[in-house]
Amino acid sequence: MRKRLYWLSKMFALTGAVQEELLKLRECYRWVLSSPHVDVVLCGPRDAAEWRADLAALREGPLPEPELTWMREFGRAVHG
């Protein structure tokens, strides 16, 4: 719980407000798929709806370059 609160506070400080579109799991899967160094992505859906969402993200494939750039900038801002 403490770790989650730490990351949430980092995100809120970065964005200034809660944004629904901020790093959804779907984009995280697609970001990982964008790396040529990744061969396998494991997921752990809680129910059938999450499983369908995970499969939809996988079908979309890697992120386009503008979204990859945003994710990298976000990571640098959070991790320093």
ZAGU-58537 format. One record per residue (C-alpha): x, y, z; residue in one letter; residue number from 1. Coordinates in pm, 1 decimal. Example, Ala and Ser with C-alpha at 12.3 -4.5 7.8 and 13.67 -1.06 7.14 Angstrom:
BEGIN
+----------+----------+----------+-----+-----+
!        x !        y !        z ! res !   n !
+----------+----------+----------+-----+-----+
!   1230.0 !   -450.0 !    780.0 !   A !   1 !
!   1367.0 !   -106.0 !    714.0 !   S !   2 !
+----------+----------+----------+-----+-----+
//
This chain:
BEGIN
+----------+----------+----------+-----+-----+
!        x !        y !        z ! res !   n !
+----------+----------+----------+-----+-----+
!      0.0 !      0.0 !      0.0 !   M !   1 !
!    278.1 !    244.1 !     92.5 !   R !   2 !
!    454.8 !    184.0 !   -241.1 !   K !   3 !
!    131.3 !    245.2 !   -432.3 !   R !   4 !
!     72.0 !    571.2 !   -246.9 !   L !   5 !
!    428.8 !    676.7 !   -327.5 !   Y !   6 !
!    377.6 !    625.1 !   -702.8 !   W !   7 !
!     34.6 !    787.4 !   -697.7 !   L !   8 !
!    180.7 !   1094.3 !   -527.2 !   S !   9 !
!    454.8 !   1105.7 !   -793.0 !   K !  10 !
!    195.1 !   1089.5 !  -1071.9 !   M !  11 !
!    -27.0 !   1353.7 !   -911.2 !   F !  12 !
!    270.5 !   1585.2 !   -865.4 !   A !  13 !
!    367.8 !   1530.7 !  -1227.6 !   L !  14 !
!     24.1 !   1585.8 !  -1376.7 !   T !  15 !
!   -122.8 !   1827.6 !  -1125.7 !   G !  16 !
!   -448.0 !   1628.0 !  -1128.2 !   A !  17 !
!   -580.3 !   1275.8 !  -1163.0 !   V !  18 !
!   -616.6 !   1182.7 !  -1528.5 !   Q !  19 !
!   -803.2 !    870.2 !  -1632.4 !   E !  20 !
!   -585.7 !    817.7 !  -1936.4 !   E !  21 !
!   -263.4 !    812.9 !  -1734.5 !   L !  22 !
!    -87.7 !    481.6 !  -1793.7 !   L !  23 !
!   -368.9 !    235.0 !  -1829.0 !   K !  24 !
!   -267.5 !   -128.3 !  -1815.6 !   L !  25 !
!   -347.3 !   -159.4 !  -2187.3 !   R !  26 !
!    -80.7 !     98.4 !  -2274.1 !   E !  27 !
!    167.8 !    -66.7 !  -2038.3 !   C !  28 !
!    128.9 !   -401.3 !  -2216.5 !   Y !  29 !
!    168.9 !   -230.7 !  -2552.0 !   R !  30 !
!    476.2 !    -38.8 !  -2428.6 !   W !  31 !
!    642.4 !   -363.3 !  -2324.0 !   V !  32 !
!    553.5 !   -519.5 !  -2660.0 !   L !  33 !
!    731.4 !   -227.9 !  -2827.7 !   S !  34 !
!   1067.9 !   -341.3 !  -2691.6 !   S !  35 !
!   1273.8 !   -568.2 !  -2916.8 !   P !  36 !
!   1422.8 !   -715.6 !  -2597.1 !   H !  37 !
!   1091.7 !   -863.4 !  -2478.5 !   V !  38 !
!    986.2 !  -1209.4 !  -2592.4 !   D !  39 !
!    706.3 !  -1281.9 !  -2343.0 !   V !  40 !
!    447.5 !  -1071.5 !  -2161.2 !   V !  41 !
!    261.8 !  -1226.3 !  -1868.5 !   L !  42 !
!    -76.0 !  -1098.8 !  -1759.3 !   C !  43 !
!   -300.0 !  -1187.5 !  -1466.8 !   G !  44 !
!   -659.1 !  -1089.1 !  -1540.4 !   P !  45 !
!   -904.0 !  -1103.9 !  -1252.1 !   R !  46 !
!  -1203.6 !  -1186.8 !  -1467.1 !   D !  47 !
!  -1323.6 !  -1242.6 !  -1824.4 !   A !  48 !
!  -1359.2 !   -868.2 !  -1890.2 !   A !  49 !
!   -995.4 !   -804.6 !  -1799.4 !   E !  50 !
!   -891.2 !  -1102.7 !  -2012.2 !   W !  51 !
!  -1073.8 !   -955.2 !  -2313.3 !   R !  52 !
!   -912.1 !   -615.4 !  -2250.1 !   A !  53 !
!   -566.9 !   -776.9 !  -2229.7 !   D !  54 !
!   -623.2 !   -962.8 !  -2556.8 !   L !  55 !
!   -743.9 !   -644.5 !  -2725.6 !   A !  56 !
!   -424.9 !   -465.7 !  -2617.4 !   A !  57 !
!   -213.7 !   -750.0 !  -2752.8 !   L !  58 !
!   -399.4 !   -741.0 !  -3084.4 !   R !  59 !
!   -325.2 !   -368.8 !  -3116.5 !   E !  60 !
!     44.2 !   -448.2 !  -3093.4 !   G !  61 !
!    327.8 !   -209.8 !  -3011.1 !   P !  62 !
!    265.1 !    158.2 !  -2941.6 !   L !  63 !
!    320.9 !    413.4 !  -3217.4 !   P !  64 !
!    629.2 !    633.8 !  -3181.8 !   E !  65 !
!    448.4 !    944.3 !  -3042.8 !   P !  66 !
!    302.8 !    737.8 !  -2757.0 !   E !  67 !
!    638.7 !    566.3 !  -2694.3 !   L !  68 !
!    801.2 !    908.4 !  -2667.5 !   T !  69 !
!    538.2 !   1022.2 !  -2415.9 !   W !  70 !
!    587.0 !    704.7 !  -2208.8 !   M !  71 !
!    964.9 !    753.0 !  -2204.0 !   R !  72 !
!    927.8 !   1117.6 !  -2097.5 !   E !  73 !
!    683.5 !   1016.2 !  -1826.0 !   F !  74 !
!    927.1 !    750.9 !  -1700.3 !   G !  75 !
!   1212.2 !   1001.2 !  -1689.0 !   R !  76 !
!    994.4 !   1248.9 !  -1499.2 !   A !  77 !
!    888.4 !    987.6 !  -1242.5 !   V !  78 !
!   1222.0 !    811.5 !  -1199.4 !   H !  79 !
!   1447.3 !   1112.5 !  -1246.5 !   G !  80 !
+----------+----------+----------+-----+-----+
//
